[in-house]
Amino acid sequence: MSEPKASTPTPGDMYKGWLFKWTNYIKGYQRRWFVLSNGLLSYYRTQAEMGHTCRGTINLATANIVVEDSCNFVISNGGAQTYHLKASSEVERQRWITALELAKAKAVRMQAESDDSGDDCSTSSPPPSGQGGGARNSEVQSTLRTLGSKVEDLSTCNDLIAKHGSALQRSLSELEGVRLGGETGDKIRQVTERATLFRITSNAMINACRDFLALAQAHSKRWQKALQAEREQRVRLEETLEQLAKQHNHLERAFRGATVLPASQASPTGEPKGSSSGKGDASDEDDENEFFDAMEDVAEFITVPADPKYHKRSGSNISGISSEIGMDDQSLDEQSLASNPESPQSQEVEPVRRRRTRISDKPNYSLNLWSIMKNCIGKELSKIPMPVNFNEPISMLQRLSEDLEYSELLDKAAKCQSSLEQLCYVAAFTVSSYSTTVHRTGKPFNPLLGETYELDRVRESGYRSLCEQVSHHPPAAAHHVISERGWTLRQEIAVASKFRGKYLSIMPLGSIHCIFEKSNNHYTWKKVTTTVHNIIVGKLWIDQSGEIDIVNHHTGDRCHLKFAPYSYFSRDVARKVTGVVADKEGKAHFVLAGTWDEKMEFSRVMQSSRGGENGAEGKQKTVYQTLRARELWKKNPLPEGADTMYYFSSLALTLNEPEEGTAPTDSRLRPDQRLMEAGRWEEANVEKQRLEEKQRSVRREREREAARAANSAEEAVIEDSITDSPLKSTHQDSYKALWFERCEDPATGEATHVYKGGYWEAKEQGSWEACPDIF
């Protein structure tokens, strides 16, 4: 059925009607319902949407209205919003233009009046509070009566103008048909008299309009102030009612607790036995008053508060809840770490050295991005020669090591007794690795083949990390971390990236492995896609999107994380991450929620229900009844002045700090990177080109040697053809990693580079003869 056609209104305070709005090059102009009211132009897809969904609004006070042709016109608001509109006819377009211009003039005038201090109304202040509302009502009634009389005057003047105007028109018509003669003087005098009457009446109407406008302006500001006072009073009343409702709820719960508890368990003051200040009641109240909003944009599930009976402590005599619920009233870190006397928090460790907290400020160099990128569309990012202006002064190996900023999450996971609880911490660690990217629009340096990076934080955080660039085309880096606190992390990440003109997509390839020594739990997962928007025009911003499955190969437990992509039309929070932790049978135990740039929380699942497979229930989402959310991870604040230091975190500021005893292939020794950090970008660009050309020369020489070796092997096979020995790997990659070896991973079956040992021993001995000369 077609929608009812709206009648065409006359321009005034409100104007409604259909217009065609330009959407994009695929759909072109689309019919939309526009509403002009109070200086705001809003549009909807249909008239039915006016009550609940507004598709866009533009303020006419700061807007420009431009007519393009007979039916088209444009409304722009400083570049932030631009509506390209088309009316059905030229007459309809002119009606809209008239209404928009009147509304804009009114909006500008009201905005100017609202900016005034309001001193004009100081002589007529509102009545004192002691007079009550009667005085205010009488004043309003008196003003309304005065305005009504002025409106009647305007109506009378309008009738007179219409009457005399018609008479004047008739006289003028008669004058045209009069012949020159004696009647001419009489007719002219008659016209003059009627014109005089018309002028007098018009002046009277103009004066009446002026009086009406002056009176309306005098009372407008006072009414606005009165309305604002009423709004503030309503807000205060709502807050008071909310507090009263909470107090009422608290009294009800206290009454129920007093009637249930035996007399032997209650103290004379009415508090639970063993409580000093009522903290037990307070925490129970917090547990039961915590409500969860349904996650609208996540199709898999929604969460609701669990039944209050699940919130009673398992140690209480009135709980009756089995040990399966466990630590429902404590956070995981409190439970896990308190049970282990070797908790890192209980040990005071002195750092080896005082790390730096600042680097040189980023210079402000201008660069024509389009001149460089216009010929690079569709190419691999790693094959595009980029100046250091687009970089940040760390390499990709250091950026990979930066994932360890929140290594304490894995320390806590190593202390967990339950594999499901441990999986929650592993999931939080996975999300935390993206928190450093929200403002980091700079590109890390592409590592040279054979380049390494070590991060020794044994004294501070208990771990040692080593990265090596094991392949250049495609670029791939191997990473190995060993911690004294019971876990090992290893990964091989290859980056595939495509420049699409408006945005840049970065797709990490490869799996990440985390193994815990105590439980032998082996977790694997992959990274999501990173997208850099507004490459050519606009402010750069980064988004993470995709799904991650974290699998425990030892127990079969699984965590499914979803990184919601940013959407302009979504009402949900930006950068949202949700997840469910389930056992090998598929039963959900924890629900995770948060954002990848701020924090993650978990909620224990008490019950779950799933919609049926047939009928209307088949479209329902899974509903989880959960306990109160607890914090798993929260982002550390950026150091002071981070906006001038590439938005580096506290850890990132120390990654390129010079350190003695590192391998000669370490990223800290890379000259172009050091020059860029010092702010000498021109020299850094020259050095970067030198290193890249040197790497190309080494690769060509390595390819020639590989070709010679392959030819020699083929000749040897031909000469020894009577033997049955096969020709082995004549076309293998000629480059062999120094500290990693390629093998098949038993958990995933993938071919990956695994640390073979020897680096830290070589560092202790200072023996780096095997390291290539890459700088």
N, C-alpha and C positions, 0 to 999 in steps of 0.2 A: 504493500500500500504506500502511496506517496504521502509525503508529509503535507499538512495543511498549509496553504499559502497565507503568509502573514500580510495583513493590511499595511499599506504604506503610511507611516506616521508623518506628522509635520515636524519640522525641526523645533527643538525645545530643550528642556532639561534632560529628557530621555529620548533616545532614537533607537529603533530596532529595525532589523531587516536583513535580507539575504544579500551577500556579496560573494564574489568568486576570489579566492585567495591563492596566490602562487605557492606551491609546496616544493616541488623539485622538477628536474627535467624529465623524469619518468612519468609522474602523474599530472604535471602541469597545474592548471587552475582547478581548484576544488571548491564546491559550494559550501559556504560556512554561514552560520547565523551570528550576526554581529549586534552587540548591544553597546550603546553610548550612554553613559550615566556618570554624573559627578566628575566630569573631566577625565574619565577612564574609558578606553575603547577595549572591550573584551569580545572574544569570539568562542563559539562552540560548534561542535559538529552538527548538532540538531537543537531544536528548541527544548527538547526534553532534558538536555544536559545542563540547562541553566541552573537547576537546583542543586547540582552536585559536582560537576566536572567542568572547570574553565580551562580551555586549551592555551590561552595566552592573553595578556593584558598589557597595554601600553599607555603611559601617562601623557596626555596631550599637552600638559603645561610645558614640557621640554621637547615636544615633538615638532617636526617640520612636515608640512603637507604640501606635496608637489603634484600638479596635474600633468600627466604625460600626453594623453590624447582625449578623444571624445568620451571614452568610457573608462580609461585606466587612470589611476592615481596611486601615489606612494606615500606612506607614513613612516617616518624614520625617527628613531629616538637616540641620537648621538652615536649611531653605529652599532649599539648593542642589540637593538630590535629594529627590524625593517619589514613592513608589510607591503607587498605588491598586490593591489586590489583592483578588481574590475567590476563595474556595475553593469546591469542588464541594458541600460540605455543612457543616453546623454542627460536626459531629464533626471533620471534616478541618481546619476553621478553628481549632478549639480545640487540635488537635495542633500546628499551626503556631505559634499564639500561645505555647504552652508551650515549644516548642523555641526560639523567638525570645527569650523572656524569659530562659531559662536561658543561652543564648548571649550575650545582652547583659550579664547579671550576670558571667559569666566574663570577657567582654572588658573590662568596666570594672575588674574586679579585676586582670587581667593588665596593663592600662595603668597602674594605680596602682603595681603592683609594679615595672614597668619604669622608672617615674619615680624610684624610690628610688635612693639613692646606692650601695647594695650593701655597706654597711659591716657588715651582719649576717654576711656570709660571710668577713669578714677573718680570723677565727680559724681557718678551714679553707681556707687558701690552696692553690692547685694545687701539685703537687710540683715541685721544681726541675727545670730543663731537663736537668740531668745524670742524673736518674733514668730518663730516656727515657719511652717510652710504656707500659712494663710496669707501673709504679706506677699510672698513670692507669687502665689496664684493670683492675687488681686492685681498685682503689677502686670502679669502676663495678660490677664483679661482686659485690662485697660489699654494695653498696647494693641491687642487684637482689635478692639473696638475702633481705635484710631486708624489702624490700617484698613479696616473695613470701610470706614467713611471715605478714606482717600480712594479706595477702589471704586466706590460709588461715584465720586467726582470724576474719576477717569472714564467711567462708563457714560456719564452724562455728556461730558465733553466729546466723547466719541460719537454719540448720536447727533449732537449739534454739528460736528464737522461733516458727518455724512449728509445731513440735511442741507446745510449751506453749500457744500461742495456740489451737490446735484443741481441746486438752483443756479450756482455760478456757471456750471457747464451748459445749462439750458440757455442762459443769457448769452454766453459766448456763441452758441450755435445760432441764436437769432441774429446776433450782430453780423455774422457772416452773410446772412441773406438780406440784410437791409440795404435798400438803395440810398444813395447819397441824397439827402434832403432835410426837411424839418424834423423828421423822426430821429435822425442820427444823434443829435444832442441828448434827447431823452433816453435813448437806449444806452448811450455811453455812461450817462449818470447812473442808470440802474445797475449796470455792470460794476461801476465803481463802488456803489453802496454795498452790493453783495460781496464784492471782494474784500471790502473793509470788514464786514461782519465775519467773513471766513477767517481773516487774519486775527481778529480779536479772539474768536473762539479757539483758534490754534494756539495762540499765546497762553490762553487760560489752561488748555490741556498740557502744554509744555510745563507750565509752572506747577500744575498738579503732579505731573510725573516727577519733577525735580524734588518736590516735597516728599513724595512717597519714597523715592530712592534714598534721600538723606535720612529719613526716619528708619528705613530698613538697614542702612549701613550703621547707624548709631547703635541699633540693638543687636546686630549680627554677632559682634565680638562677645557681648555679654552672654548671648545664648550659647555660643561655642564654649565659653568658660564654664557655664552652668552644666552643659552636657558632659564636659570632661570631668567635672566634679562628681557627677552622677556615676560615670563609668568607674572612677577610682573608688567610689564608695561601694559599688557593686563588687569590685575585685576584693576589697577588704572583707566584705560580707562572705564571699565565697571562700576565702582563706580561713575565716573564722569557723564557717560551717565544716570545712575539711578537718580542722583541728578538733572540733567537737566530735565529729564522727570517729576520729582515731581514738580519742579519749573514751568514747562510749564503747568502742570495740575492745579496748584494753580492759575496761571495767567488766565487760561481759566475760572475757577470757579469765580474768582474775577470779570472778565469781565461780565460773565452772571449775577452775583449778582448786578453789577452796572447798568445793563440795565433793570433789573426787578424791583428793588426797586424804589418807588416814590421819587421825590426830597425832599418831606417833611420828609422822614425817613432817609435821608443820611446827614451825617455831612460834614462840609467843607473839611475835610481830606479824605473823601471817606470811612470812617468806618461807621458801622451801628450806628444808634442813640442810645445813652446811653452807648456806649462802650468806654472804656478808653484806651485800648491797643490792640484792635483787637482780644480779646480772643474769641469772638463769632465766627468769621470767622475760627479761628484756630480749635475750637472744631468741627465745621461743616466739615472742611476738614478732620479731623481725623475720623469722622463718615463715610464719604463717601469713604475714601481711605482704609478702613479696609476690607480686603478680607479674606475669610474663605476657608481652604482646605477641600476638601471632605473627610469624614471619611470612608476610604476604607473598613475597616474590620467590620463595623457595618452594618448588613444586613437590619436593619429596616428603616434607613433614611440617607440622606445627607443634608448638609446645604450649602446655597449660599447667597451672600449678597443681601439684600432687595433692592428694587427700591429706588433711592436717594430721592424721594419725601417723603418717610416715615421718613427721618432723620431730617426734618425741625421741629423746636420746635412747640409744639401744641399751645403755647401762641402767636405765631407770626401771623400777619395779612395775611401773604402769605402762611400759612401752609395749612389750610383747612382740617386738619385731625381731625377725631372725637375724642371724649374723651375716646374711647375704647383703643386707643394707649397709652394714659396716659403719664407716665414718661419715654418716649423713650430715653431721653437724660440724664437721671440721674440713678444712681445705686439705687437698692431697699433700701439699708440701709440708704442712704442719704434722700430719699423721706419719708420713714416710720418714721425714728427717728426725722427728722426735724419737723414733724407734731405733735409730742408729747412733751410737755414741761417737762415731767417726764423722759426724756431719761437718761439712766445710765451714759452717758458721761458727762451730765451736773452736776452731783453730785460728790462731792469730798468725798470719804469715806476713813477713816483711818483703816487699818487692825488691827485686834485684837493683832496679834503677828507677829514677823518677822520670816518667815519660813526659814528652812534650805535650802541651795543650794548645799550641798555635802554630800555624804556618803562615807564609807570606800571603797577603791579600790578593785576590784574583784581579789581575789588571783588566781595565775596560777597553778592550780592543774591538773596533768595529770590523765586520766582515760581511761580504755579500754572499749569503748562503746559496741563493739561487744560481749564481754563476758557477758554483762548484757542483751542485746537486742535479742540475737540469739534465746532465748527460749520464746520470748514474741510476736512473729509474729502472728497476727490475734486476739490478746486479746484486751480488753478494756484498754485504757491508765490509767483510774482511778484505775484499779485493779493490776497494775504493781508496785511493790515496787521500787521506784526510790531514789537514793541518792540525796543529795542536790546539788551535782555537776552539775546536769542538770537544777536546779531551778534558779529563780531570787528571791531576798528577799522581795517578796510581795505575798499575797494570791490571789486566784481567785476572792474573794470579792473585794479586792482593785483594781484588774485589771478591774473588772466590773465598779467600781466607776470612773476609769480613762476615761471612755467614756465622762465624763462631762468636759474634758479639754477645750472644745470649747462651753461651755454653753452660751456664749454671742450670739451665733447664734440663740438659742431659745429665748433669750431676745429680739433680733431684730424681730424675727418672731411674738412675742406677740404684737409688735407695728404695724404690718402690717394691713392695712385696707382691702386688698384683700386676699381671701383665697388662690388664685393661687400663689400670691407672697409669702405668708406665707409658702406654700408647697415647694417653692424653698429653703427657709432657712432650713426647716425640712430635705429636701434631703441632703443639704450640711452638716448638723449636722450628718446625718447618715453616710456619707462618711468619715467625719473627725474622727470618732471613730476608723477607721482602720489606721490612719496615725502613731500612736505610735507603730505599729507592724512591720514596715518594717525592723528594725534591732534587734527586740526583739526575739531572738531565744531561750531564756531561758523559762522554764516551771514554771508557778506560782504554789505555794503550794496549794494542794487540801485542801479546808476548812474542818474542823471537823464538824460533825453534831451538829447544834446549835450554831456554830461560827457566830459572827456578825462583822460588820464594819460600823462605822459611819463616815461621812465626813461633818463637819459643816463649811460651807463657807458663812454664812449669811452676815457677815460684808464685805467680799471681793467680793463675787459674787452673794449674795442674795438667796442662796439655802441651803437646808439640805438634806443629802442623808443617807439612811440606807439600809444595805444588811444583809441578814440572810441565812445561809445554811439550807434549809428546807428538803433536802433529800440527802442521801449518795449513795444509789444504786437504780436508777441511780443518779449521782450527779446533784443537782439542787439548784439554788440560787434565792431568791426573792429580788427585788430591788425597792425602792420607793424614789422618789425625789420630794420635794415640794419647789417651788421658790416663793419669794415675788414679783417677776416681772411678774406674771401672767401665769405660766404654771406648769404642773405636769407631771412627767415621772415615769412610772412603768414598770417593766418587770419581767418575770420569765424565766431564761435561764438554760436549761439542756444541758450538753455537751456530745455528742456521738463522740468517737474518735477510730480510727483503725490504727494500725501500719502495713504498707504494705512492710516493708523491706527497700525500697529505700526512701520512703516518709511517712509522717504522715498526715492523714486527720482528721480535727477537724470540726464537724458539729454541730453548735449551734441549739438547738431546743427551740421553744417558741416564743411568740410575744412580741413586744415592743409597749407600748402605750404612747402617748403624748397628753395631753388635755390642751387647752388654755381656761382660765376662761372667758375672755372678749367675744370671739366669739363662745364659746362652740364647737369649732372644735376638733374632736377626730381623731387622726391619729394612724394607726397601721402599722407595718412592721416586717419582720424577717431578721435575719443576714445571710450572705453568708458563704460559706465553706472556711476555712483557711487550706492551705497545706504547710507543712514544708518539703522541699526537701533536698536531700543529707544527710540522717540520718546516714548512715554508713560511706560513703566515700565522701570526698569533703567538700566544705564550705557550711554551712547551709544557706538557703535563704527561704523567706516566700512569698507566693503568695495568693491573694484573688481572688476568681472566683465565678460566679453565677449571679443571677438576684434578684432584690428586687422590690416589688410592695408596694409603700406607698399609703395607701388609707385614704381619709378623709370621715369618716362614716357620718358626718353631712351634707356635700354638695355633696358627690359623686365624688369629684375631685380625680385624681390619678396621681402618678408619677412612671414611670417605669425606673429603673436604671439597667444598665448592666455593670458588672465587667468583663472585658475581661481577660481570662487566658493568662499567658505568653506563647509565642510561639517563638521558635528559628527562624522560617521562616517568621514571621510577620515583615513587614516593619513599623508597627505602633509603637507609643510610648508605653513603658512598663507601666504596672499598670494603664491602661486607664479605665476611667469610663465615660459612656455617659447616657443620660436620656432625657425623654420628659415629660413635665407637661401638662396634659390635663384636661378639665372639664368633667362633667358627660356625656356629649354628645359625648365625644371622640375627641373634637376639641383641637388641640395642641396650647398652648399659650407661652410656654417657652421651649428652648432646653438647656440642661445642658451638659457640657463637662469638662474634667480635668483628674486628676490622684488621686488615693486614698492616695498617700503619699506626695502630694505637694499642690495642690490647686484645686478649682472648680470655673467655670465661668458659667454664664447664658446669653442667648441671647433671646430677645423677638421675637416671630414668627409673621411676618406680613402676609404672605401668605403661602399656602402649596398646593402641587399637588401630586396626587397619580397615579401610572401607572394603565392602564386598566386591566380588569380581563381576557381578551382574547387576543390572538396574542402575538406579541413581547413585547407590552407595559405591559403585565402582569408580566414580570420579572423586571420591573423597581422598584427602591426604592422610598420611599416617599421623596420628596424634600421640604425642609423648607427654605423660604426666611426670613432671620433674620437680626436684627439690630446688631450693634457692640457688641461684647462680653464684659461683665462686671464681675468683680471679686466678688464672693460670700464668699469664704473662702480661706485662705492661711495658711499653716502650720507654727507654731512658730519654730524658730531655736532651736536646742538642746543646753543645757548649755555646757559651756566649760568643757572639760574632760569627756564628756558623754561616750566615748568609754571604759573608765576604770570603769564606774559606770553603767554597764549593759544597756547602751544607754537609760537611764531613761530621761523622759522629766522633765521640771521644776515642774509640778504637781506631777509626779510619785516620785520625790525625797522627797516630803513632806508626802506621803501617810502613810509611816510607822514611821513617827516621833512621839515619845511618847507624849501623851496628857493626862491631868488629867481629871477625872470625867467620863471616858468611862466605858461601861459595862465590867464586868470581862470576858466576852466571846469575847471581841474585838480582832481583828487580831493583833493589835499592841502589845498585851500581850502574843502572842504565843512564847514560849521560843526558839523553834528550828529556827524559822524565825529570831528572834533577834540575835541569835548566828551566823547565816549565814551572816546577814548584817554586823556584827562586824568582819567577816573574820575567825571565829573559826568554820570551816566546819566539822572537826572531831567530836567536841562536838555536833554540830548541827545534824549530822547523828545519833548519839546515842539518842539524845532527840527526834528526829523525830520517831525513832523506838518505843520509850517508849509511845509517844502519840498515835501512830497507834494501838499499842497493848491495850492500855487503852480504845480506842474507840471500839475495837473488843469485849472487855470484857463487856462494857456497852451495846453494841448491843445484845450480847448473853443473858444478864440478862433481857433486855427489851423484847426479843422474848419469854423467859420463862414466864415472867409475862403476856404477851399477850396470850400465850397458856393456862395458868391457868384461865385467865379471860374468854376465849372462852369456856373452858370446864364448868365453873360455869354457864355461860349463857345458854349452851345447857341443863344442868341438870335442870335449872329453867324452861325452856320451856317444858321439858318432864313432870315435876311435875304439871305444870299448863296448860296441853294440852287441858283441856276442854274450856279454854278461846280461843278466836280467835286472840290474839295479835301476830303479826309476830316477827320473830327473826331478829333483826336489826344489820347489820354490824359486825358479829362476827369475821370477818377476816380483819377488817380495819387495816391500818398501825398504829402501836402502838405509833409512834413518832408524836407529835403535835408541830408545830412551835410555838414559844413564842410570836413573834410580828406580825406574818402574819396568816391569815386564808384562807382556801381553799374554793373557790366559783366559780360559773360559770360567765364568763365575758359576759355582755349583748351585746357587740359589735361584738365579734368573736364567741361566743358560746363555747369557750374553758374553761376547768377547770384550774384555776390558783390561785396562792397565792396573796392575796391583803393585804396591810398594814391595821391592825385593830386599830392602835393607841396605845398610852401609853408609848412609848419608851422615848420621849423627856421629858415627865412629870416625868418619873422615874429618868431620869438623873438630873433634877432640884432638886428633893427631895433626890437624892442619895440612892434610894431604889432599890436594885438589888437582893432581896431575891429570886425572881422567876428564876433567871438565873442558869442554870446547871453548875456543875464543870467539865469543859472539858479539862482544861490545867493541 
